[in-house]
């Protein structure tokens, strides 16, 4: 099992609710796009909705990243676990593909 799967992030119930609501909205957007395809909607309209989903996912990713920096990364650095820096470098490389 990789290191990332052994670690856990404790999130408050409020934070879980915020993230879950955002994921539910994204799922709703994707369902709408699927329906648009089934209805043979115009490509331009579908692409606009796909762009909206992409922006929603990026926004959620940024939200989770920000929380990660303030919680997990801060905790690891305070505990002297400097390998978190390598983890962050790898993460930023994936974000910037």
Wavefront OBJ file of the C-alpha trace (Angstrom):
o trace
v 0.000 0.000 0.000
v 1.405 3.408 -0.894
v 2.085 6.016 1.741
v -0.784 8.225 0.594
v -3.269 5.473 1.312
v -1.939 4.934 4.832
v -2.405 8.549 5.853
v -5.790 9.952 6.770
v -7.221 13.431 6.941
v -9.644 14.142 9.734
v -12.323 16.505 8.435
v -15.041 18.131 10.465
v -18.627 17.194 9.701
v -19.117 20.724 8.342
v -16.162 20.326 5.959
v -17.420 16.914 4.803
v -20.820 18.480 4.141
v -19.279 21.337 2.115
v -17.217 18.934 -0.007
v -20.086 16.483 -0.454
v -22.453 19.266 -1.551
v -19.937 20.442 -4.137
v -19.442 16.889 -5.433
v -23.218 16.459 -5.642
v -23.434 19.643 -7.730
v -20.715 18.350 -10.051
v -22.550 15.044 -10.397
v -25.690 16.986 -11.266
v -23.809 18.939 -13.910
v -22.489 15.708 -15.430
v -25.958 14.178 -15.422
v -27.210 17.255 -17.242
v -24.476 16.900 -19.845
v -25.327 13.236 -20.348
v -28.946 14.251 -20.946
v -27.800 16.928 -23.402
v -25.936 14.263 -25.391
v -28.980 11.972 -25.401
v -31.075 14.899 -26.653
v -28.560 15.683 -29.422
v -27.967 19.172 -28.083
v -25.665 21.509 -29.982
v -21.927 20.854 -29.432
v -21.271 24.427 -28.355
v -23.833 24.147 -25.551
v -22.342 20.832 -24.377
v -18.824 22.269 -24.425
v -19.907 25.245 -22.342
v -21.341 22.892 -19.741
v -18.196 20.745 -19.812
v -16.154 23.874 -19.168
v -18.385 24.665 -16.199
v -17.789 21.166 -14.783
v -14.050 21.528 -15.291
v -14.094 24.833 -13.409
v -16.159 23.285 -10.612
v -13.707 20.401 -10.239
v -10.714 22.780 -10.247
v -12.389 24.935 -7.618
v -13.037 21.898 -5.416
v -9.455 20.716 -5.909
v -8.155 24.115 -4.862
v -10.403 24.083 -1.790
v -9.095 20.668 -0.732
v -5.500 21.689 -1.508
v -5.813 24.814 0.623
v -7.169 22.784 3.533
v -4.395 20.232 3.012
v -1.745 22.954 3.281
v -3.247 24.430 6.442
v -3.876 21.097 8.149
v -1.899 18.040 7.003
v 1.175 19.815 5.679
v 1.409 22.145 8.660
v 1.044 19.194 11.050
v 3.727 17.151 9.284
v 6.180 20.056 9.179
v 5.608 20.759 12.874
v 6.357 17.072 13.538
v 9.572 17.283 11.517
v 8.250 15.060 8.728
v 10.041 16.787 5.872
v 9.055 14.126 3.310
v 5.812 16.104 3.050
v 7.771 18.520 0.854
v 8.447 15.745 -1.696
v 4.773 14.824 -1.542
v 3.809 18.440 -2.268
v 6.246 18.718 -5.164
v 4.742 15.580 -6.704
v 1.244 16.930 -6.118
v 2.011 20.278 -7.769
v 3.513 18.467 -10.771
v 0.245 16.529 -11.181
v -1.769 19.750 -10.855
v 0.274 21.446 -13.564
v -0.069 18.779 -16.281
l 1 2 3 4 5 6 7 8 9 10 11 12 13 14 15 16 17 18 19 20 21 22 23 24 25 26 27 28 29 30 31 32 33 34 35 36 37 38 39 40 41 42 43 44 45 46 47 48 49 50 51 52 53 54 55 56 57 58 59 60 61 62 63 64 65 66 67 68 69 70 71 72 73 74 75 76 77 78 79 80 81 82 83 84 85 86 87 88 89 90 91 92 93 94 95 96 97
